[in-house]
Every structure is written in structure tokens, then in C-alpha cells.
Amino acid sequence: MKRRRFVKTASSAALGLIAARAPLFAKGSPSEKVVVAIMGLNGRGTVLGRAFAKTPNATVAYVCDVDSQVLAKGAAAVGESQSPSPKSLGDFRRALDDKSIDALVIAAPDHWHAPAAILAMSAGKHVYLEKPCGHNAREGELLVEAQRKHGRVVQMGTQQRSAPRSIEVVNAIRDGLIGKPYLARAWYANTRATIGRGKSAPVPANLDYELWQGPAPHTPYHDNVVHYNWHWFRRWGTGEICNNGTHEIDVCRWALGVDRCSRVTSTGGRYHFDDDWEFPDTQEAAFEFPGGKTIIWEGQSCNGLNTYGRSRGTAILGTTGSVVMDRDGYVVYDLKNTVVKQNLAAQAADGLNISADDDMTALHIANFVDAIRTGAPLRQPIDEGAKSVLLCHLGNIAQWTGRALRVDPATGRIQGDEQAMAHWSREYAPGWAPAV
């Protein structure tokens, strides 16, 4: 089935979607294109820029990055997919000043996600926001508040929500494929190298380091942070559980049909190298939910031992069988481990390739564009996406405090533990605190 036809004909009831709350296309004509600006181009942003450029009824007007070399390379890559080529900006806020821009696409570092999204919504723009939606739990709350206040379309980039095989098997699980599902196990295994011990160094001439830091409390430049290793520093990043775990934990929550948890535990540590890395490279976090359901996350940042022959994926256990699924499809087992059904891609993709163009991303973006133009239901609206990211933040907080967290399943907030709640938010650079 062609992508556009699939998006338009799949029913909300069948796919378990949540309707977008935004009005129809702001320019009033469904025949017009959605005009976007891309923020952050070093990895995922360029992939998203090319995908938006190729999406029917969308065009990229601006590409934005604080690194002039990355900006030039990203602009050239996106320009190969559309004509005219997008304009280049060092400061994404100039794109927000342009009334012709309909949406901001955010693929900057994690500490920028929520502040940039809230600025965009305040400027009347829709938002496509890469995971995790916020640097901390409070930012997820703020994003949901901002979306409700401004009525914008806000899609989180957990693209497996738009994968046809994943939609198919999740619907089948809900229809009783494996009886009552009660346990979901998510994993990610990579062989990342050490980041070493950083040293103070001059800021590269091509980098606007002050704007790169933006909302985060500012600190002198070190040579082992920009452009990727910021993931492993608490000042800017959120660790592997938010970096990659968000995807699979979201699939777990989707398949089990759960929202917020009631109890969280975590164990692990930085075992593989003695360096500046501030998060676990090995972690097992467990999330218990009302109704007798559990999600377990297993993160291996530096040891790539696969699970079920996959570097990343999800296993759903039920009373009559199990499902093992990843971005390439799924396999269904009975209680004797006999394969009873499977639907897999003809060729497996590299699940560790963060820069890969894939059908799921194209479908997720097409859904976002349709939601803006026609009011079509979003596959991952921010109020749903934030619930999955909250689990990841709670996993980090349980790891940092070294104890089980009791959580209010109505609000997601930690109960009876002021020390743990101290990690709920963060300090910001002067003038940068996000506000709704």
C-alpha cells in the first residue's frame, strides 16, 4: 500500500491513535505546502531535512546549526532533495521570526529540545521534536502545557509508532494474540568507545559555543563534548536510556497499553571505561504499572551482545505466547517457543545506524504533515510521547538515588522522596528558563 494511501485510509480506531488538537493548516488551503525549518544538522537533523524535502506537500525553507561547517554540509545534503535549496541560519530563532514558517523540526542536543519547542509554539509554529522530548521530567510537563495552550501540532520522533508491521502486531496483541500481555522487555546493545578525559581547549572558530550551550548552565569548552559525546554528560544529555531506550520503552508501553508507572528500580553503573562519562553504560531498569504489568529496560552501551539475535528490540510476554519485535517486523511464539507467525522485512536494517533514512521516518513525517494540513490524527502526539520519556527520566533518577521510587500513576510524580524529586527539573542559564 502506498504511503499516502496508508496514512489516509487507516482508521483511528484500528491504529489506536490520538487526535491532534491543532486546527487545520494555518494558510487555509489544503493544496499548499507545509514550510519547515530544521534545527540541528549534525546527524539526525540532516536525515529529517532530506525526508521533509522529499515528503509531498512539505518543503524545507531553512536549515539551522551553530556550527558553520555542519551547516554548510547539511544545507548541501538537503538541497540535493529539493529545489530551491533551503536558506542557512546560524540561529534558529531567526526562522521563528518568519511568518511563512509553519513548523520547527528539532534535532539539536537534548538540553535544547523543550526550550526550543516552547519558543516555537509561542511563535505560532507546529513542532516535530526528536526524542527525548525533554532534558528532565519537568520539561515534559511544560511541553504538554504549551501544546494545550497554543493548540499546535507537536509530534515526537519515535518513528516506530508509524511502522506498519509494528502497528499490525500491537493491534493483534490488543486483540488477544498472546493472551493477556504482562511483561515487556526492551534492550539496546552497542560497543561505544571511551570518551576519555576532556581538556580545556579554545572554542573552534566554526562553532558558536555560547548558543550551542543555550539553556544549559554555561561552562568552559572541553574537547570531548561536541558534537556527540554531550549525550553522556548530565549538563546536556540524558544517557542511553533516554537516547535510545526511549524508542523501545515507548514500544513496550504501547504494546502493554499502560500509561504511568507506580514503582521504579534501577541497577547498573559505568563499568567499561574510567572516563568522563556520567551515566551508566550498563543498566537494568524496571517499571511496574497498575494492573500487574511490568517493563524492563536493558541498556548495554559498550558491550554489543545481542538479545534474540537483535542489537535492539522488544519482547512482549503474554499468558498464551510471546512476540519479539523490532524495526524490521515481528515474530510470534507460542508457550513452547514454536514460531506461529512472523512478518519481517526482506532485508534487516542496521538498528544502530542513527543517520539512516527509513520508511518509518518517512511515514512519521508524512503523518505530521497531514496533521497540520488536514487535522489527521497524530501517531505520537506530545502528551503520549512525554509519558514514555518520563519513564526514562525516572529510570535515571532511580539509578542516581540508588533506591526504589514510588510514583503516583495519576501524575507520574515521585511520592515521599524529596531527594529524588530534586532531580525533577534543572537550573538554566540566566534568561533561558522555559516558561509557558
C-alpha angles and dihedrals in degrees: 000000000000116000097244093047091048092052093047100043103041107101123234091232094052094048098040092234129168117226119246112246096211125105122251123282108319095227090058099231120098089204093065124093127250106242116212141184121212119218117199119019109183097102127336094021094066090049090052092045092055091045094051090047089056096043116104112249094017135096136180112233099172139022116197133195137150091223111075093204093051089045094054093047093046093047091053092049094050091043090061088065101049144024126253097038117236121261118250125236131180093202117048091203090075088063090054088058090060109093091203091067113098101181144017118219110206122204098145123122117300096259088063099048103088099031092051093045092051091048089050094050090047087055090053096257129137116233137223103192126191118222137301092048091206142019091233141011096266091057090059089056091048092051092054090047091050093049091052092046097048100031094224128153107254118180123182114219100241089129098184086081085073097046109115095216091049092048089049096052096041089054089048091051089053089050091056103269092148100018114246110356111220110157131044121186121196127188144178126187126186138153102231118176127232119280091211126208112312123226131207109262140167114276109256112254091236094056128082092207095177092059091040088059091043109144095013119091104268123249135172117279118268125192099234102057113065127096109008111353092073084088089077098050119084092217091068110004140056104214132245095302090064096030098056104351091071090072098053096035087054090053089050092052091045093051095045092045094230132140120188125006131233101210136023133190131174138186132179141079149202097294108148104061138015101228143106095297107127102191133064116278087196120040141160115190125179126202120194121201135195111268097043102286129134139190121202121194120200115190124187111176098170106026115063099199104149128227117219086353092298131112089213135008150108134266120199117198121201140172094263103027149331141255126213112195142168137159091294096057139271147287123210120210132189121223091275091057093252115147107241099171141359140178113187135163114261089241124028117236126224103262092195095057105105093183099053122125108225141172092249092059092048091050093046091051092045088053090052092050092048091050090056095044101039109010092252114169115270119237093216112017115185096254089060096039092051090058091060093045090050089061089055092050090048089052089055093047092050088051093049095047095040095222143088116276123218110215132195103235090205095060106012091234123138115253128218097356117100093175091057092045089055085075092054093094138006144224118266135209111268111284094010104090108125115241133184 
